[in-house]
Amino acid sequence: MQFKLSLVAASLLATLTLTGCNDDSSSTPTAPDVENPSPETGNPDTGKPDTGNPTPVTTGQFIDAKVQGLDYVIGTKAAQTDAEGNYELGAENGTISFYIGGKDGLLIGSVSGRAVTTPFEAAGTYERSINLARLLLTINEHNDDSTIIIPSLIKDNPSTDIQAALAKITLDDGYFEKSVETLLTLLDSKALVAAADAQKHMQASLNPEQLQRGSDEVLTQWAKGSNQIIIHRSANLRVKNSSDETFKTVIHQDQQNGKYVGGLSLMNYKLTDDQFIILAGSNDSTIEKTSTLPSFVYEMTNKAEAYTENEMMPWSEIETMGSPYACMTAKNCSERLLTQANLEYIERQDGDHKQKEAQSGTYDPVTQVYTQIRSKEYLDGDYAGRISESIEFFYPVADAKTDRFVDFTGTWTAKETRPDCHDVATSNLTFGENTITLTGQEFIGKCDIADGINETITYEDFAKMDFWWFGTNDKVSTATLDQLNTTVRWNDKDTGETTDNFKINRFSYIPAGKAWDKGVLVRDTLSDNGAKVATITMKKS
């Protein structure tokens, strides 16, 4: 079968690719076949290869232009970015969380300590990143966009109304524009900046000729000849054909008769000196299926297209495939070379189809994960007008039978907001060895909030709801990165009920911290027509 990795030569099927870890409702990956593998060393607890510690970073900078007055929290320290957009990480170089308007305002996201953070690292998906940039440019108090200054009404003791307006903002889909209306009215702000203008502004701000985003230290495990195993997972997030008026959200898992049906795929590579090897068991093929719900499409793994044996590819071909593959061919692959954005990109595909692609790639030296978010549009041919947005993760593991996961064990703080509701429901979810305990508040009815919730549920029962990944990996409390970026359709029908009650939930997560568990999990509940019903953000304490 054809290897579908190239950004330049990908077929439409590659555009629809989901990469993950299972072939049905189980997500424990099939162990790829490695012929005479060389000895590998690694951390037996995490599956993470021993690659040494990255050079610590003590000061970072938030850039969508320099952003002044952005709130951040690292450990017990809360502060704001200075006039240069700088934030202090301190000696521990821990995970940093960014907010607009403080901890009771808009939580943007959490990242590992790094030299430069942009909306792409902080917000995650292409859509969320562009919308964050739109918001920052719109509320900017500076006289031009060479610098972004958070308004004094937000950064200097914001009122409860301002904080409530910030807290209800969601950066996804069409509801974003409605969710910012109250804030912009309170600020007496200008009209919301258009997505195209925000994208153009970020392209200029993140120009790699002017902004170095990361270290030049060589990442030896990412280079050819390292004999490193690299896992590649991805998820197509939403698509829009020329005949569609709006984007359709991709559903990856569908609950039928009490069981999830769908499946994600998994690609495994080995970087030998002579060749780039795609390991047997890999599968990057998917099938798109229409949905009776007009705002959604299904994408399922095409089981028939799995690699049955190792496939060898010459490095001369790999180096033409764009990032991160081009970096793998070089002996000097580094965080700086991997971390670049190209938001205005037009190139012919296979000498046949022209496509426009906006792309941001980021390497996190703490998690050792390379994350790429893309928006691709076909400009001519049979697929003219089709746009797809995806997220991809690449990371090294100790050997071909090892993987890495996000372990939920511990306490996560969850905050739920609903459209047209002023208040926020705050709760804690404590993930134990066998059970999950929920305490705090929850919404009842439309906007009323109940206090004193105290419930305990097993992972098995929790997985029957939208947290479908629990129990699909070796440890019940874990999830893979692609699982945490899926949309699921599930049946909230209680035992004894005869009427189905289907719900749709969309998840987004970017790993942060050495154990990957310091990111922000965003869980949106969507109606059948794709409208936002509720948003929950979850962050580990």
C-alpha positions in Angstrom: 0.0 0.0 0.0 1.1 3.6 -0.5 2.6 5.5 2.4 0.4 8.6 3.0 2.5 11.0 4.9 3.6 13.7 2.5 2.1 17.2 2.9 2.9 17.7 -0.7 1.9 14.4 -2.3 -0.9 13.2 0.0 -4.1 11.8 -1.6 -7.6 12.7 -0.4 -7.5 9.6 1.7 -4.5 10.9 3.5 -6.4 14.1 4.1 -9.0 12.1 5.9 -6.4 10.1 7.9 -6.9 9.4 11.6 -4.0 7.8 13.3 -4.4 6.2 16.7 -4.2 2.9 18.5 -7.1 0.5 17.8 -9.0 -1.3 15.2 -12.5 -1.3 16.8 -13.5 -0.5 20.3 -10.3 -1.6 21.9 -7.4 0.8 21.8 -4.5 -1.4 22.9 -2.2 -1.1 19.9 -1.1 -4.2 18.0 2.6 -4.6 18.6 4.4 -3.8 15.3 6.9 -6.3 13.9 10.6 -5.2 14.1 13.0 -7.4 12.3 16.1 -7.8 14.5 15.6 -4.7 16.5 18.7 -3.0 17.9 18.8 -2.7 21.7 16.9 0.2 23.1 17.0 1.7 26.6 14.2 3.6 28.2 12.1 4.4 31.2 10.1 1.2 32.0 7.4 3.2 33.8 6.6 5.6 31.0 7.9 4.0 27.9 9.8 7.3 27.3 13.3 6.9 25.9 16.2 8.1 28.0 17.3 11.2 26.1 18.7 13.3 28.9 17.2 16.5 30.3 16.6 19.5 28.1 18.4 22.7 28.9 16.2 24.5 31.5 14.4 27.6 30.4 13.8 30.2 33.1 12.1 33.0 31.1 9.6 32.7 28.2 7.7 35.0 25.9 4.1 34.9 24.7 3.9 35.9 21.1 1.0 36.9 18.9 2.9 40.0 18.6 4.2 40.7 22.2 1.3 40.2 24.6 1.4 42.4 27.7 -0.9 41.8 30.7 -1.7 38.2 30.0 -2.3 36.3 33.3 -0.3 33.2 34.0 0.1 30.8 36.8 3.1 28.5 37.5 3.0 26.5 40.7 1.8 28.9 43.4 2.9 32.0 41.6 0.4 34.2 39.7 1.6 37.0 37.5 1.2 38.8 34.2 3.3 39.1 31.1 5.4 42.2 30.9 5.7 44.8 28.1 7.8 42.3 26.0 5.4 39.5 26.6 7.8 37.8 29.0 6.8 35.4 31.7 9.0 34.0 34.5 9.3 30.2 34.8 11.8 30.1 37.7 14.3 27.4 38.4 11.8 24.6 38.4 10.7 25.3 34.8 7.2 23.9 35.5 4.0 23.8 33.6 2.5 27.3 33.0 -1.2 28.0 32.6 -2.4 31.1 30.7 -5.6 33.1 31.4 -7.3 36.3 30.2 -8.6 38.0 33.3 -7.1 35.8 36.0 -8.1 32.3 37.2 -11.8 33.2 37.3 -11.6 34.5 33.7 -10.9 32.6 30.4 -8.5 29.6 30.8 -6.6 29.5 27.5 -4.5 26.4 28.1 -1.4 25.0 29.8 2.0 24.3 28.3 5.3 22.9 29.5 7.9 25.6 30.4 9.2 26.8 27.0 11.1 29.8 25.5 8.2 30.9 23.3 4.5 30.3 23.5 2.0 31.2 20.8 -1.7 30.8 20.4 -1.0 27.4 18.7 0.8 25.9 21.8 -1.6 27.5 24.3 -5.0 26.8 22.6 -4.3 23.6 20.8 -6.3 23.2 17.6 -6.1 25.3 14.5 -9.6 26.7 15.1 -9.1 27.5 18.8 -5.7 29.2 18.0 -7.1 31.4 15.3 -10.0 32.4 17.5 -7.7 33.2 20.4 -5.6 35.4 18.0 -8.9 37.1 16.9 -9.9 37.9 20.5 -6.4 39.2 21.5 -6.3 41.5 18.5 -9.9 42.7 19.0 -9.4 43.7 22.7 -5.9 45.2 22.1 -5.4 48.5 23.8 -2.2 49.4 21.9 -2.4 51.9 19.1 -1.3 49.3 16.6 -0.9 45.5 16.4 2.9 45.5 16.8 2.2 44.9 20.5 -0.9 43.5 22.1 -1.9 45.1 25.5 -4.7 43.4 27.5 -7.2 46.2 28.5 -6.9 47.6 32.0 -10.6 46.6 32.6 -9.4 43.0 32.3 -5.9 43.0 33.8 -6.5 45.4 36.7 -8.9 43.9 39.1 -11.7 43.0 36.6 -15.3 43.3 37.7 -17.4 40.2 38.3 -19.3 40.9 35.1 -16.0 41.0 33.1 -14.8 37.8 34.6 -18.2 36.1 34.0 -18.1 37.2 30.4 -14.6 35.9 30.0 -15.4 32.6 31.7 -18.2 31.8 29.2 -16.0 32.3 26.1 -15.3 29.2 24.2 -12.8 29.2 21.4 -14.3 26.5 19.2 -16.7 26.6 16.3 -19.4 29.2 15.4 -20.4 29.7 19.0 -17.1 31.6 19.6 -18.4 34.7 17.9 -21.6 34.7 20.0 -19.7 33.8 23.2 -17.5 37.0 23.0 -20.4 39.4 22.5 -21.0 40.2 26.1 -17.3 40.9 26.8 -16.9 43.1 23.7 -20.0 45.1 24.8 -18.6 45.6 28.3 -15.3 46.8 26.9 -17.0 49.0 24.3 -14.7 47.2 21.9 -14.3 47.3 18.1 -15.8 44.7 15.9 -14.3 41.2 16.2 -11.2 40.8 14.0 -11.8 38.4 11.0 -10.1 35.0 11.0 -8.2 35.8 7.8 -6.7 39.0 9.3 -5.7 37.2 12.5 -4.0 34.5 10.5 -2.1 37.0 8.4 -1.0 38.8 11.6 0.3 35.6 13.2 2.1 34.7 10.0 4.1 37.9 10.3 4.6 37.6 14.0 5.9 34.0 13.9 8.2 34.5 10.9 11.1 32.1 11.6 13.5 34.6 10.1 12.7 37.0 12.9 11.6 34.8 15.8 13.6 31.8 17.0 11.2 29.4 18.8 13.4 27.0 20.7 16.8 25.6 21.2 19.4 24.5 18.6 20.4 21.5 20.7 20.4 18.4 18.5 17.6 15.9 19.1 19.6 12.8 18.4 16.6 10.5 18.9 14.8 12.2 16.0 17.6 11.7 13.5 18.1 8.9 10.9 20.5 6.3 12.2 19.2 6.6 15.8 17.2 3.3 15.5 14.6 5.2 17.4 10.9 4.1 17.3 8.6 7.0 16.6 4.8 6.7 17.2 2.5 8.9 15.1 -1.1 9.6 16.1 -3.5 12.0 14.6 -7.2 13.0 14.4 -9.1 14.8 11.6 -11.2 17.3 13.6 -13.6 18.9 11.1 -14.2 19.0 7.3 -16.0 21.3 4.9 -16.8 20.3 1.3 -17.5 22.9 -1.4 -21.2 22.0 -1.1 -21.3 22.5 2.6 -22.3 25.8 4.1 -20.4 25.2 7.3 -17.8 22.8 8.8 -18.8 19.4 9.9 -17.4 17.9 13.1 -15.8 14.4 12.6 -17.2 11.7 14.9 -14.6 9.0 15.7 -16.5 6.8 18.1 -20.2 5.8 17.9 -21.9 3.9 20.7 -24.1 1.1 19.3 -25.9 -1.4 21.5 -23.9 -0.3 24.5 -20.5 -0.7 22.7 -18.3 1.9 20.9 -17.7 1.3 17.3 -15.2 3.3 15.3 -11.5 2.8 15.9 -8.4 4.9 15.4 -5.2 3.9 13.6 -1.6 3.8 14.6 1.6 4.5 12.6 5.0 3.3 13.9 8.3 4.2 12.3 11.9 3.1 12.9 14.8 5.5 12.0 17.7 3.3 10.8 20.7 4.7 9.1 19.9 3.2 5.7 16.1 3.5 5.6 13.0 4.9 7.1 10.9 1.9 8.2 7.1 1.8 8.5 6.5 -1.1 10.9 4.0 -3.9 10.3 0.7 -3.3 12.0 0.7 0.4 11.1 -2.5 1.8 9.5 -3.1 5.3 8.4 -6.2 4.7 6.3 -9.7 5.8 7.1 -13.1 5.7 5.5 -15.4 8.7 5.7 -19.1 7.9 6.2 -22.0 10.3 5.9 -24.2 10.9 9.0 -27.9 11.5 9.3 -26.9 14.5 11.4 -26.2 17.4 9.0 -23.4 18.9 11.2 -21.3 15.7 11.5 -19.5 13.0 9.5 -18.0 9.7 10.6 -14.5 8.5 10.0 -13.5 5.0 10.7 -10.3 2.9 10.4 -10.0 1.0 7.1 -8.8 -2.3 8.6 -8.1 -3.8 5.1 -5.3 -1.2 4.6 -3.1 -2.2 7.6 0.6 -2.9 6.8 1.1 -6.6 6.9 4.9 -6.3 6.8 7.6 -3.7 7.3 7.9 -1.3 4.5 11.3 0.3 3.8 11.5 3.9 2.3 14.6 5.7 1.2 15.6 8.8 3.2 15.8 10.7 -0.1 12.0 10.3 -0.4 11.3 11.1 3.3 13.2 14.4 3.2 10.7 15.8 0.6 7.7 15.2 2.9 7.8 18.3 5.0 8.0 18.6 8.8 8.8 16.5 10.9 10.1 14.1 8.3 12.6 16.5 6.7 14.0 17.2 10.2 14.5 13.4 10.7 16.7 13.2 7.7 19.1 15.8 9.1 21.8 15.2 11.8 21.0 18.6 13.3 17.2 18.2 13.9 16.4 20.5 16.8 13.5 22.1 18.7 14.0 25.3 16.6 13.9 23.4 13.3 10.8 21.5 14.3 8.9 24.5 15.8 7.8 26.7 12.9 4.5 28.0 11.4 3.6 28.5 7.8 0.1 29.9 7.6 0.2 31.0 3.9 1.2 27.9 1.9 0.3 27.0 -1.7 1.9 24.1 -3.6 0.9 21.6 -6.3 0.2 18.2 -5.1 1.4 15.3 -7.3 1.6 17.9 -10.1 -2.2 17.6 -10.3 -4.1 19.3 -7.5 -3.3 22.7 -6.0 -3.8 23.0 -2.3 -3.5 25.8 0.3 -2.2 24.7 3.7 -1.9 26.5 7.0 0.3 24.6 9.4 2.0 25.0 12.8 4.5 22.5 14.2 5.8 22.6 17.7 8.3 20.4 19.6 8.0 20.3 23.4 11.4 19.3 24.9 9.7 18.4 28.2 7.1 16.0 26.9 9.3 15.1 23.8 6.1 15.4 21.7 6.0 17.1 18.3 2.5 18.5 17.7 1.3 19.6 14.3 -2.0 21.3 13.6 -3.1 21.9 10.0 -5.8 23.4 7.9 -5.7 22.2 4.3 -7.9 23.4 1.3 -8.0 21.9 -2.1 -8.1 24.6 -4.7 -8.8 22.7 -7.9 -9.7 19.3 -9.3 -12.4 16.9 -8.0 -12.0 18.1 -4.4 -11.9 21.8 -5.0 -13.2 23.7 -2.1 -12.7 20.9 0.5 -11.1 22.1 3.7 -10.0 19.7 6.5 -8.4 20.5 9.9 -6.4 18.0 11.8 -4.1 17.5 14.8 -1.1 15.2 14.8 1.3 13.9 17.5 4.7 12.3 17.0 6.8 11.0 19.9 9.7 8.6 20.6 9.2 5.4 22.7 11.7 3.0 24.2 10.8 0.1 21.9 8.2 -1.1 19.5 6.1 -2.8 22.1 5.8 0.3 24.3 3.6 3.3 24.3 3.0 6.4 26.4 -0.3 7.6 27.9 -1.9 10.4 29.9 -2.7 8.9 33.3 -5.8 10.6 34.9 -5.0 9.3 38.4 -5.2 12.3 40.8 -7.7 15.2 41.2 -8.9 17.3 38.3 -10.8 20.6 38.8 -13.6 21.0 36.3 -15.5 24.2 35.4 -18.7 24.0 33.3 -20.2 26.9 31.4 -23.4 27.0 29.4 -24.6 29.4 26.7 -26.9 32.1 28.1 -26.0 31.1 31.7 -24.2 33.6 33.9 -22.8 31.2 36.5 -20.0 28.6 36.4 -20.3 25.2 38.0 -17.1 24.1 39.7 -16.4 20.5 40.7 -13.5 18.1 41.4 -13.0 14.7 39.9 -10.7 12.4 41.8 -9.5 9.5 39.8 -8.5 6.6 42.0 -7.2 3.1 41.2 -10.7 1.6 40.5 -13.2 4.4 40.9 -13.8 8.1 40.2 -15.4 10.4 42.8 -17.2 13.6 41.8 -17.7 16.4 44.4 -18.8 20.0 44.2 -21.4 21.6 41.8 -23.3 20.6 38.7 -25.9 22.2 36.5 -29.5 21.1 36.9 -32.2 22.2 34.5 -30.9 24.9 32.2 -28.9 27.3 34.4 -29.5 26.4 38.0 -26.5 25.0 39.9 -26.7 22.4 42.7 -24.1 22.2 45.5 -23.0 19.3 47.5 -22.6 16.7 44.8 -20.8 13.6 46.0 -20.9 10.6 43.7 -18.6 7.7 43.0 -18.5 5.7 39.8 -16.4 2.9 38.4 -14.2 3.4 35.3 -16.3 0.8 33.5 -19.5 2.8 34.0 -17.7 6.1 33.3 -16.5 4.6 30.0 -20.1 3.8 29.0 -20.6 7.5 28.9 -18.4 9.8 26.7 -15.1 9.1 28.5 -14.9 6.0 26.2 -11.1 5.5 26.5 -11.1 4.2 30.1 -10.4 0.5 30.1 -9.1 0.4 26.5 -5.4 0.6 27.5 -3.3 -1.6 29.8 -4.0 0.7 32.8 -7.7 1.5 33.2 -7.1 5.2 34.1 -5.1 6.1 31.0 -5.7 7.5 27.5 -3.6 8.1 24.4 -3.3 11.5 22.8 -5.5 10.8 19.9 -8.2 9.4 22.1 -8.2 12.8 24.0 -8.9 14.6 20.7 -11.9 12.7 19.5 -15.6 13.4 19.1 -18.0 10.7 20.4 -21.7 9.9 20.1 -23.1 8.0 23.0 -26.4 7.0 24.5 -27.3 8.5 27.8 -30.2 6.1 28.3 -30.6 4.8 31.9 -31.2 1.2 32.7 -34.8 0.3 32.2 -35.5 3.2 29.8 -36.7 2.4 26.3 -36.1 5.7 24.7 -32.7 6.5 23.3 -31.0 9.7 24.5 -28.0 10.3 22.2 -25.4 12.9 23.0 -22.3 14.2 21.3 -19.2 15.2 23.1 -16.0 16.7 21.6 -12.6 16.5 23.4 -9.5 18.5 22.9 -6.2 18.0 24.8 -2.5 19.1 24.4 0.0 17.3 26.6 2.1 19.3 29.1 4.6 18.3 31.8 6.9 15.3 31.9 4.0 12.9 32.5 1.8 14.6 29.9 -1.0 15.1 32.5 -0.7 18.9 33.1 -2.6 20.0 30.0 -6.2 21.2 29.8 -8.9 18.8 28.7 -11.8 20.7 26.9 -15.1 18.8 26.7 -17.8 20.3 24.6 -21.4 19.0 24.5 -23.0 19.5 21.1 -26.5 19.3 19.9 -27.5 17.3 16.8 -27.2 20.4 14.7 -23.7 21.1 16.1 -24.7 23.9 18.5 -22.8 24.3 21.7 -24.8 23.0 24.7 -22.1 23.1 27.4 -18.3 23.3 27.8 -16.3 21.8 30.6 -12.6 22.5 31.1 -10.6 20.0 33.3 -7.2 20.7 34.7 -5.2 18.4 37.1 -4.4 19.9 40.5 
